[in-house]
Amino acid sequence: MHISFLIHNAYGIGGTIRTTYNLANTLAEQHDVEIVSVFRHRDEPVFTPDPRVRVRHLVDVRPGGADAGDPDLGRPARVFPRGEVRYEQYSALTDRRIAEHLAAVEADVVVGTRPGLNVHLARETRRGPVRVGQEHLTLDTHSKALRATLRGVYPRLDALTTTTEADARAYRDKMRLPGVQVRAVPNPVPQPGIDPADGSGKWVVAAGRLAPVKRYDLLIKAFDAVRAQRPDWRLRIYGGGKQKDKLRGLIDQLGLYNHVYLMGPANPIEPEWAKGSIAAVTSKMESFGMTIVEAMRCGLPVVSTDCPHGPGEIIDDGVDGRLVEVGNVDAIAGGLLELINNDELRQQMAHAALKDSERFDPSRIAEHHVSLFSGLLVRGGPSLGGRMRGSLHRTRGALLGGAYAVRDAGRTALRKGRTA
């Protein structure tokens, strides 16, 4: 099977990029796989592709790159939807290059990895390949304008995958997608190539963008309560973002400069998880919860807010982690202190987290995708147009079959009459 992924920028850093490489690398063990990046802004990808995965680009925006001075880069995109958060990065040039790619793509399955690219996929992919759109955010977080665009073009897809069942239900309930398979397939997270945490480090670890949605301000305030009871524990927060100065000011205001540390981005992150004993997630919304799975795969129980959509589908509350109320500082502090003050419970949850997170191994997630792709290929790529054509052929065959049966029955009766 030849599988082609279309991604915004395979040369950058981000959850969707990491997820795409994890999946592509695993699929390449048995299939022909390529990653087609709309943009290339550096010489080499941050994440290392399997040697069997081909990585190529459509638009070279490196300084002095082939497309850096193209006038069409300054002209607005017309196909890539305006309601998409990445719209300003797209242009008449990207419209043209993506269309040329999809008109000639040699693949059995073409996979888009964000809504704007799924729009291109639905409108411009040549007849033949199965068209699969991936959703790495959630329907409810998209703008009204984008949802309207998706509602108009997504029926042309053959399948749509979401990272959670909650988001899959949202698409089934709020969009008319006749014949489009909507399936929840979680993100793959590989087994880290390090020993899991041993639980001896008195560190709580968090990781992610320093953005308002992550609510690190609540985590810092909760850790002030933790510090009051257990001053021997510390908190490390990994990641970069616009809220760094604001969070630094809060740490100083609460006198936590010896207890809470803003560590900056870390790649790879796995060794940093393994230095801790508990992971913390305080988001008000997660489209999946990649850091939750990463921490669990490193042997850490996770204390997470029970926010939409992912944590409740990842964490088995009280078994491999703890779910607490969204936005509640006391609940976050209580969840952390429950594990900090109970070594036996913390170790039990750590072992359970390590075992339960195996279901997110890329080999298992790849099986879900292969099953989906294979089923669509067997059915001939069941797009709406294909299903309509197939239905017409089946109806015509049934009508002709009935006519032939009547004709043959009449001929048989005539022969019997002649021989009677």
Helices and strands as residue ranges (DSSP letters): E 2-7, H 15-27, E 32-40, E 54-60, G 71-74, G 87-89, H 92-104, E 109-112, H 115-124, E 130-135, G 139-141, H 144-153, G 154-156, E 159-162, H 165-174, E 181-184, E 203-207, G 212-214, H 216-229, E 234-238, H 244-253, E 260-264, H 270-274, E 278-281, H 290-297, E 302-305, H 311-314, E 321-324, H 329-340, H 343-356, G 357-360, H 362-378, H 384-419
